[in-house]
Amino acid sequence: MKSINEHLNLPVGNAVEVWYCTPEFMREAYFNNFGDFDPSNMKKTHSLLFSFMDAEGTDDREAILGMLSRMMQDWHDGEFNPTLERLGIQHTSLSPGDMVRFAKDGAIYVAKCYGWYQIG
């Protein structure tokens, strides 16, 4: 089985991390209630799905977030269901409350229904 990085054609690394909401947190996140979210303990409310390097090295966050938004909609055909189940994730497409963390400065962006906003 291919890794998620191979499937999405993204270089392996830890410059950009993609975190998906756990089912318990997803409802709250959908309604923009981040009261239980702790940026220093993301594992409490999210599971790290994968990470990758910014191949261009531009740190163009708008471009990276846009690329992820496009790529993560209906991004697999069931191939990664065992991985998602192991992580306790019950959704496949990028959804409100899922997060992207940039390791360079720890900035965290949250997916909304339309677009992103920065919380950390």
N, C-alpha and C positions, 0 to 999 in steps of 0.2 A: 504494500500500500504506500502511495506517495505521502509525503508530509504535506501539511497545509502550505508551507512555504513553497514547496515544489509545485503544488497544484496551482497556486496563485502566481508563480514565477517571481517570487520575492527572495532576495538574498538573506540568508540566515544571519542573525545578529541580534543585538539588544538595544539598538538606538530608538526604536519605536515599538511599543508594546500595545497589543490589542486585548482588552479585557471585556468579557461578556458578563452581564448581570446574572446573578443566581436567581432562580425562580422566586425566592422569598423577597428579594429586593426589587424585582422587575416592576411590580405594580406601583410601588412607591416612586420609583424612578420615572415611570411613564407619566405620572402627575407632577413631576419636578419636585418631589419631596425627598431631599437628600439629607434629612436629619440624622440618619444612622450612618451616613457615609463618612469614613475617616481616611483621608488621603495617605496617612502613614500605615494603614492596615487595609489595603484594598481587598485582601483575600477574605475579609469578613462579608463583603457584599458582591464580589466579582470573582471570576476565574480567569486566569491568564490563558488566553486561547493560543496565541503565538506572538513572536516578536520578529523584527526584521531590521536590516540596515537600510538607511537612506542611501541608495546606490549612487544617486547624483551628488550627495553630500551638500545639498543646497540649504537644507533645513527650511524649505519652503512649506510651512505647515498647512497653508491653505491648499496647496497642490496635493500634499500627502493625504489630508483629510478627504478631499474630493475624490482622489483615487480610491481610497478605502471605501467610501460611500458607494461608489460604482461597483467595485469588485465584490463587496460583501453582500450584495443583494442576490439571493438565489445562487450562491457561489459554489454549491456542490450538489451532487446527485445522490446523497445518502452515504457516500464513501466514508465520511467522517463521523457518522452517527455514533460509533463506539467511543470515539474520542470525546465527543460532546457529552455522552452519557456518563463517561468516567469522570468528567469535570463537573457533572451535575447541571449542565446547561440544557435547557429545553427549547431553545430557539436556534435557528440556523442563520437567518439573515440579520444584518446589523439592525439593531432596534434601539428605541429611545432608552437611555440609561446605560448603554454600552459605552465604554471609555477607551480613549487612546492616551497613552502616557509617553511623553518624550523624555528619554533618559538624560539628555544633555542638561536640562534644568528642572526636570520633574514636573513640567507643565502637564496638566490633565485636561482633556477636552471630552465633553459628554455629548453623545449623539442625541439630537432632538428629532421630532417628527420631520422637520425640515432644517437641516444644517447642524451646526455644532455650537457649543459655548464652552468657554474656559472656566474651570472652577478652581484650578490649583496651579 
